[in-house]
Amino acid sequence: MASTNTGGATKKLLIIDTDPGIDDAMAIFAAFNSPEVDVIGLTTLFGNVKTSLATENALRLRELAGREDVPVIEGSSSTFAGVPNKRVADFVHGQDGFGNTHQPRPKGSKEEAMSAAEFIQQKVSQHPGRITILALASLTNVALALSLDETIGSKWAELVYLGGAFFRNGNVNPAAEANTLGDPEAADYVFGLGTNIKVVGMDVTVGCQLTAAEMEALDNGSTSGRFLHSISRFYQDFYRKHHGINGVCLHDPTAFVAVIAPDLFKWAEGCVRVSTDGITRGMTVMDAGLCNWAEANAWSGRPRVQVALGVDETQVVQLIKGRMCK
């Protein structure tokens, strides 16, 4: 793969691991429209929809963006522990993941030669220090890739993960955010092995919003704008009914902004564990470094993770608006 340049700077080679999803669509269009990155693959997973439908939706987004050159590789239908996935967020994104708009079937097809985990492992190994992974779903595919070759956790340029809720409630229950609850064993495994990990969770994404008026303005004549305007009505109804917001939260595209403009965030660093049992299953807990522990504990000796705890909401939202509807 030839390196590409923009303004003299080498583009980031980006793999997007995704479960599209309305805000996934926003993030993917923004990535395709961003000169800082070269999207080299879309890998799919369960979450907002089942894995097979996530693959179909990724193919549809690729087609709408005119990027049929980007491979779509299907990921796991089971968690890292091998449990078949059953939960989907159809009450947020609609049964089809696109606000029940009944999109036409995509013309393209997925890659059959390998799994998402194999694709991630191979690309990181082939391009050490060059691959950025933007994980917009649970960390199942990334964990499976690490289980194939643990060394890739020190070979990727960075892993930017949309997930977690550190100093606020989650969005599934008071303890847990949806992506982390979807496969907490995978998240805990990845946080224990990988380096150069950034976590962008509920602490910052909730404050990055588009108003209802701004959502209406998405229908700006562009293909992506018309599409996002169409699929987002269901999404807006969810936020109005359950959160009292006259607009939507930009969870996934905010995580993408952390790839291209990390300076818009305030980062804290520490070892992170994920609860895998009981009523706190899926809860993310960071050792914030406020104490020199007298004894070793479950956080001791693990890699330090960067967690976004602050964000310039205005600049992030403006950047997203400028990128996703070209």
Secondary structure, 3 states (H helix, E strand, C coil): CCCCEECCEECEEEEEEECCCHHHHHHHHHHHCCCCEEEEEEEECCCCCCHHHHHHHHHHHHHHCCCCCCCEECCCCECCCCCECCCCCHHHHCCCCCCCCCCCCCCCCCECCCCHHHHHHHHHHHCCCCEEEEECCCCHHHHHHHHHCHHHHHCCCEEEEECCCCCCCCCCCCCCCHHHHHCHHHHHHHHHHCCCEEEECHHHHCCCEEEHHHHHCCCCCCHHHHHHHHHHHHHHHHHHHHHCCCEEECHHHHHHHHHHCHHHEEEEEECEEECCCHHHCCCEEECCCCCCCCCCCCCCCCCCEEEEEEECHHHHHHHHHHHHCC
